[in-house]
Amino acid sequence: MNEEKKIEELNKKVLSLLNKQLKLRMQKRIGQENKMHLLKKIRRDIARLKTRIKEKSVV
């Protein structure tokens, strides 16, 4: 049960990062955002979290 909570928490973080990523992409489209380096960081963070989720679900 504790493991399920951790996975749910990680999924919430992934959703939050995906939302941030979407907002940054929209800002980029309209030419508002200067922090394009954050897109790369967020994409990698999402990948790391998804990897941890996968590892925990397999074990």
Secondary structure, 3 states (H helix, E strand, C coil): CHHHHHHHHHHHHHHHHHHHHHHHHHHHHCCCCCCCHHHHHHHHHHHHHHHHHHHHHHC
